Amino acid sequence: MTPVTFYKNLAEETRLKILMLTIEEAELCVCEYVNALGLSQPKISRHLAQLRSFGLLTDRKEGKWVFYSLSKSLLAWERESILSCVHNNQDFIQTAKDNLSAFGDRPKRQSQCC
């Protein structure tokens, strides 16, 4: 992935929030992103598919759930760019973090949405 492609993916608000939340939580399922960001499942799934296709996220299946995490194949500068964004812009994702927190912890969270 070129630096331009990398930053184009981060330039879209929903994709950036997805990546930032993923860093904060280590992994999330689609319904957790939906609840945190207040967007429809198809919209979240479309953004997740794009992030996965560019190698920014990986997924793993567990029963009927699909969990997304930051790709281990990210280059150091890519990972550091996202981490820096998270550390320096907590206010950007605070509402999403609050929504996720209000939704409860796992496994309670999963039983409510999946």
N, CA and C of each residue as an Amber inpcrd file, in Angstrom:
protein
   342
   0.8500000  -1.1620000   0.0000000   0.0000000   0.0000000   0.0000000
   0.9050000   1.2370000   0.0000000   0.5430000   2.1930000  -0.8210000
   1.3120000   3.4250000  -0.8720000   0.8860000   4.3590000   0.2620000
   1.7280000   5.3220000   0.6210000   1.3240000   6.2880000   1.6390000
   0.0430000   7.0420000   1.2530000  -0.1270000   7.3210000  -0.0190000
  -1.3340000   8.0280000  -0.4730000  -2.5760000   7.1730000  -0.2090000
  -2.5140000   5.8960000  -0.5650000  -3.6360000   4.9860000  -0.3220000
  -3.9180000   4.8650000   1.1690000  -2.8680000   4.7540000   1.9550000
  -3.0180000   4.6480000   3.4070000  -3.7620000   5.8660000   3.9440000
  -3.3070000   7.0460000   3.5990000  -3.9270000   8.2590000   4.1350000
  -5.2990000   8.5350000   3.5270000  -5.5420000   8.0710000   2.3190000
  -6.8940000   8.1920000   1.7600000  -7.8830000   7.3710000   2.5760000
  -7.4580000   6.1990000   3.0300000  -8.3190000   5.3780000   3.8780000
  -8.6020000   6.0680000   5.2030000  -7.6130000   6.7330000   5.7570000
  -7.7860000   7.4320000   7.0280000  -8.5290000   8.7510000   6.8740000
  -8.5860000   9.2730000   5.6570000  -9.2230000  10.5800000   5.4330000
 -10.7370000  10.5360000   5.5540000 -11.3390000   9.3580000   5.5070000
 -12.7910000   9.2470000   5.6440000 -13.1180000   9.0680000   7.1240000
 -14.0150000   9.8810000   7.6610000 -14.2910000   9.9340000   9.0970000
 -14.6710000   8.5910000   9.7020000 -15.5720000   7.8690000   9.0750000
 -16.0080000   6.5900000   9.6330000 -14.8670000   5.5880000   9.6720000
 -14.0880000   5.5040000   8.6060000 -12.9620000   4.5580000   8.5930000
 -11.9260000   4.9220000   9.6500000 -11.6610000   6.2110000   9.8210000
 -10.7030000   6.6300000  10.8320000 -11.2090000   6.2740000  12.2330000
 -12.4780000   6.5130000  12.4910000 -13.0420000   6.1660000  13.7970000
 -13.0020000   4.6540000  14.0270000 -13.2740000   3.8800000  12.9890000
 -13.2050000   2.4210000  13.1070000 -11.7900000   2.0040000  13.5130000
 -10.7890000   2.5470000  12.8420000  -9.4110000   2.1900000  13.1650000
  -9.0380000   2.6300000  14.5780000  -9.4440000   3.8310000  14.9550000
  -9.1260000   4.3350000  16.2940000  -9.7970000   3.4930000  17.3760000
 -11.0640000   3.1410000  17.1710000 -11.7560000   2.2900000  18.1390000
 -11.1260000   0.9070000  18.2160000 -10.6860000   0.4020000  17.0920000
 -10.0540000  -0.9120000  17.0490000  -8.7590000  -0.8980000  17.8600000
  -7.9960000   0.1650000  17.7440000  -6.7790000   0.3030000  18.5530000
  -7.1410000   0.3110000  20.0400000  -8.1740000   1.0500000  20.3930000
  -8.5890000   1.1830000  21.7930000  -9.0800000  -0.1450000  22.3730000
  -9.8060000  -0.9210000  21.5810000 -10.4670000  -2.1350000  22.0860000
  -9.7530000  -3.4350000  21.7130000  -8.7560000  -3.3870000  20.8790000
  -8.0140000  -4.5470000  20.3590000  -8.7920000  -5.2710000  19.2610000
 -10.0760000  -5.5170000  19.4730000 -10.9150000  -6.0860000  18.4190000
 -12.3730000  -5.7910000  18.7400000 -13.1610000  -5.6790000  17.6750000
 -14.5980000  -5.4200000  17.8000000 -15.3360000  -6.1810000  16.7220000
 -16.6220000  -6.4680000  16.9720000 -17.4540000  -7.0770000  15.9370000
 -18.3170000  -5.9790000  15.2990000 -18.9490000  -6.3090000  14.2090000
 -19.7340000  -5.3390000  13.4440000 -20.7680000  -4.6460000  14.3250000
 -21.4870000  -5.4180000  15.1330000 -22.5450000  -4.8110000  15.9450000
 -21.9790000  -3.8260000  16.9630000 -20.7590000  -4.0570000  17.4270000
 -20.1400000  -3.1170000  18.3570000 -19.7970000  -1.8080000  17.6510000
 -19.3120000  -1.8970000  16.4220000 -19.0550000  -0.6780000  15.6460000
 -20.3630000   0.0660000  15.3760000 -21.4070000  -0.6730000  15.0310000
 -22.7220000  -0.0700000  14.7510000 -23.2010000   0.7060000  15.9710000
 -23.1150000   0.0800000  17.1320000 -23.5640000   0.7360000  18.3540000
 -22.6980000   1.9320000  18.7040000 -21.4010000   1.7840000  18.5970000
 -20.4770000   2.8550000  18.9660000 -20.6190000   4.0740000  18.0590000
 -20.7770000   3.8320000  16.7700000 -20.7820000   4.9350000  15.8030000
 -22.1800000   5.3990000  15.4160000 -23.2090000   4.6300000  15.7910000
 -24.5750000   5.0280000  15.4840000 -24.8900000   5.0260000  13.9990000
 -24.2670000   4.1170000  13.2750000 -24.4810000   4.0060000  11.8280000
 -25.1070000   2.6530000  11.5120000 -25.6320000   2.5190000  10.3090000
 -26.2880000   1.2700000   9.9160000 -25.2570000   0.1600000   9.7070000
 -25.7260000  -1.0710000   9.8730000 -24.8490000  -2.2250000   9.6840000
 -24.2820000  -2.2840000   8.2660000 -25.0820000  -2.0420000   7.2100000
 -24.4960000  -2.0880000   5.8670000 -23.3890000  -1.0470000   5.6580000
 -23.5720000   0.1460000   6.2190000 -22.5510000   1.1850000   6.0610000
 -21.2640000   0.7850000   6.7840000 -21.3880000   0.2880000   8.0080000
 -20.2170000  -0.1590000   8.7600000 -19.5270000  -1.3030000   8.0240000
 -20.3050000  -2.2700000   7.5520000 -19.7340000  -3.4220000   6.8430000
 -18.9850000  -3.0010000   5.5890000 -19.5090000  -2.0180000   4.8830000
 -18.8330000  -1.5220000   3.6700000 -17.4680000  -0.9310000   4.0280000
 -17.4150000  -0.1330000   5.0930000 -16.1410000   0.4620000   5.5130000
 -15.1740000  -0.6020000   6.0240000 -15.6750000  -1.5740000   6.7700000
 -14.8250000  -2.6610000   7.2480000 -14.2370000  -3.4510000   6.0850000
 -15.0570000  -3.7000000   5.0750000 -14.5790000  -4.4390000   3.8940000
 -13.4620000  -3.6760000   3.2010000 -13.6040000  -2.3670000   3.0930000
 -12.5620000  -1.5760000   2.4470000 -11.2760000  -1.5950000   3.2780000
 -11.3960000  -1.4090000   4.5790000 -10.2100000  -1.4370000   5.4370000
  -9.5260000  -2.7960000   5.3910000 -10.3180000  -3.8540000   5.3220000
  -9.7610000  -5.2000000   5.2200000  -9.0910000  -5.4040000   3.8570000
  -9.7150000  -4.9270000   2.7970000  -9.1550000  -5.1350000   1.4590000
  -7.8220000  -4.4040000   1.2680000  -7.6230000  -3.3150000   1.9980000
  -6.3570000  -2.5880000   1.9030000  -5.3450000  -3.0570000   2.9500000
  -5.7080000  -4.0890000   3.7100000  -4.7630000  -4.6720000   4.6520000
  -4.6190000  -3.9250000   5.9650000  -5.5550000  -3.0350000   6.2700000
  -5.4820000  -2.3020000   7.5300000  -6.1060000  -3.0790000   8.6820000
  -7.1020000  -3.8860000   8.3830000  -7.7690000  -4.7190000   9.3760000
  -7.7200000  -6.1770000   8.9510000  -7.7670000  -7.0480000   9.9310000
  -7.9520000  -8.4750000   9.6730000  -9.2050000  -8.9100000  10.4240000
  -9.7410000 -10.0290000  10.0190000 -10.9350000 -10.5250000  10.7020000
 -10.7300000 -11.9690000  11.1270000 -11.5010000 -12.3510000  12.1310000
 -11.5190000 -13.7410000  12.5660000 -12.9590000 -14.0710000  12.9280000
 -13.3440000 -15.2910000  12.6320000 -14.7050000 -15.7330000  12.9120000
 -14.7180000 -16.5700000  14.1760000 -15.7530000 -16.3360000  14.9660000
 -15.9780000 -17.1140000  16.1770000 -17.4780000 -17.3460000  16.2610000
 -17.9040000 -18.5460000  15.8720000 -19.3310000 -18.8230000  15.8000000
 -19.9640000 -17.9300000  14.7510000 -21.0080000 -17.2230000  15.1350000
 -21.6800000 -16.3330000  14.1720000 -21.0800000 -14.9330000  14.1440000
 -20.0880000 -14.6720000  14.9860000 -19.4880000 -13.3510000  15.0600000
 -18.2390000 -13.2670000  14.2050000 -18.0040000 -12.0690000  13.6700000
 -16.7670000 -11.7620000  12.9600000 -16.1280000 -10.5940000  13.6970000
 -14.9200000 -10.8130000  14.1770000 -14.1970000  -9.7910000  14.9220000
 -13.1070000  -9.1860000  14.0530000 -12.9390000  -7.8850000  14.1690000
 -11.9430000  -7.1610000  13.3920000 -10.8690000  -6.6130000  14.3150000
  -9.6360000  -6.7110000  13.8710000  -8.5040000  -6.1720000  14.6210000
  -7.5280000  -5.5330000  13.6340000  -6.6260000  -4.7410000  14.1770000
  -5.6220000  -4.0990000  13.3490000  -4.7110000  -5.1660000  12.7570000
  -4.4110000  -5.0320000  11.4990000  -3.5780000  -6.0160000  10.8140000
  -2.1610000  -6.0460000  11.3900000  -1.6570000  -7.2350000  11.5850000
  -0.2840000  -7.3910000  12.0650000   0.7310000  -7.0910000  10.9600000
   0.2600000  -7.0120000   9.7220000   1.1700000  -6.7430000   8.6090000
   1.3700000  -5.2500000   8.3420000   0.7590000  -4.4040000   9.1670000
   0.9880000  -2.9640000   8.9890000   2.4590000  -2.6490000   9.1930000
   2.9430000  -1.7150000   8.4030000   4.3180000  -1.2520000   8.5920000
   4.3830000  -0.4010000   9.8550000   5.5640000  -0.2760000  10.4160000
   5.7280000   0.4660000  11.6730000   5.2070000   1.8890000  11.5520000
   5.4920000   2.5780000  10.4530000   5.0470000   3.9610000  10.3180000
   3.5300000   4.0550000  10.2110000   2.8960000   3.0410000   9.5910000
   1.4380000   3.0300000   9.4870000   0.8080000   2.8630000  10.8720000
   1.3030000   1.8900000  11.6150000   0.7990000   1.6420000  12.9720000
   1.0200000   2.8730000  13.8500000   2.2020000   3.4700000  13.7650000
   2.5120000   4.6560000  14.5720000   1.6290000   5.8480000  14.2000000
   1.2950000   5.9780000  12.9280000   0.4010000   7.0640000  12.5010000
  -0.9670000   6.9280000  13.1470000  -1.5040000   5.7170000  13.1540000
  -2.8230000   5.4860000  13.7490000  -2.7500000   5.6620000  15.2680000
  -1.7190000   5.1040000  15.8960000  -1.5460000   5.2450000  17.3440000
  -1.4220000   6.7070000  17.7530000  -0.6660000   7.4570000  16.9930000
  -0.5060000   8.8830000  17.2820000  -1.8390000   9.6170000  17.1850000
  -2.6070000   9.2640000  16.2010000  -3.9330000   9.8650000  16.0380000
  -4.8140000   9.5510000  17.2450000  -4.7840000   8.3080000  17.7040000
  -5.5810000   7.9080000  18.8690000  -5.1370000   8.6870000  20.1010000
  -3.8380000   8.7340000  20.3480000  -3.3250000   9.3680000  21.5580000
  -3.5450000  10.8780000  21.5760000  -3.5680000  11.4930000  20.4190000
  -3.6640000  12.9510000  20.3570000  -5.0450000  13.4810000  20.0030000
  -6.0100000  12.5850000  19.7960000  -7.3400000  13.0250000  19.3690000
  -8.4490000  12.2280000  20.0430000  -8.3420000  12.0230000  21.3360000
  -9.3510000  11.2530000  22.0590000 -10.7430000  11.8700000  21.9380000
 -10.8100000  13.1810000  21.8550000 -12.1190000  13.8440000  21.7370000
 -12.8370000  13.4490000  20.4480000 -12.1050000  13.0830000  19.4150000
 -12.6860000  12.6980000  18.1300000 -13.5240000  11.4210000  18.2380000
 -13.1300000  10.5170000  19.1430000 -13.8560000   9.2560000  19.2960000
 -14.5330000   9.1190000  20.6610000 -14.5570000  10.1920000  21.4390000
 -15.1010000  10.0800000  22.7890000 -16.5630000   9.6460000  22.8040000
 -17.3850000  10.2110000  21.9300000 -18.7960000   9.8220000  21.8840000
 -18.9340000   8.3410000  21.5480000 -18.1480000   7.8630000  20.5960000
 -18.1900000   6.4440000  20.2240000 -17.7390000   5.5730000  21.3870000
 -16.7120000   6.0000000  22.1020000 -16.2460000   5.2480000  23.2620000
 -17.3120000   5.2300000  24.3560000 -17.9830000   6.3540000  24.5570000
 -19.0630000   6.4260000  25.5480000 -20.2080000   5.4980000  25.1600000
 -20.5640000   5.4980000  23.8750000 -21.6350000   4.6080000  23.3920000
 -21.2700000   3.1490000  23.6290000 -20.0460000   2.8010000  23.3570000
 -19.5830000   1.4330000  23.5410000 -19.5610000   1.0720000  25.0250000
 -19.1070000   1.9930000  25.8440000 -19.0660000   1.7630000  27.2880000
 -20.4640000   1.5700000  27.8700000 -21.4080000   2.3710000  27.3980000
 -22.7910000   2.2640000  27.8740000 -23.4250000   0.9420000  27.4500000
 -22.8800000   0.3600000  26.4210000 -23.3830000  -0.9000000  25.8860000
 -22.9490000  -2.0850000  26.7390000 -22.0170000  -1.8680000  27.6530000
 -21.5570000  -2.9260000  28.5430000 -20.2590000  -3.5510000  28.0910000
 -19.8110000  -4.5190000  28.8470000 -18.5830000  -5.2390000  28.5330000
 -18.9230000  -6.5760000  27.9100000 -17.9320000  -7.1790000  27.2890000
 -18.1220000  -8.5330000  26.8000000 -18.1740000  -9.4650000  27.9820000
 -18.9370000 -10.5150000  27.9850000 -19.7820000 -11.0230000  26.9060000
 -21.1780000 -10.4010000  26.8920000 -21.5150000  -9.6010000  27.8910000
 -22.8390000  -8.9740000  27.9430000 -23.1120000  -8.1760000  26.6630000
 -22.1160000  -7.4470000  26.2070000 -22.2640000  -6.6290000  25.0010000
 -22.6740000  -7.4780000  23.8110000 -22.0270000  -8.6240000  23.6400000
 -22.3360000  -9.4950000  22.5070000 -23.7350000 -10.0820000  22.6010000
 -24.1640000 -10.4030000  23.7930000 -25.4740000 -11.0140000  23.9240000
 -26.5900000 -10.0210000  23.5900000 -26.2920000  -8.7410000  23.6640000
 -27.2870000  -7.7210000  23.3620000 -27.3650000  -7.3890000  21.8770000
 -26.2920000  -7.6460000  21.1440000 -26.3140000  -7.1810000  19.7510000
 -26.1550000  -8.2810000  18.7070000 -25.5510000  -9.3620000  19.0330000
 -25.2550000 -10.3600000  18.0150000 -26.1280000 -11.5820000  18.1350000
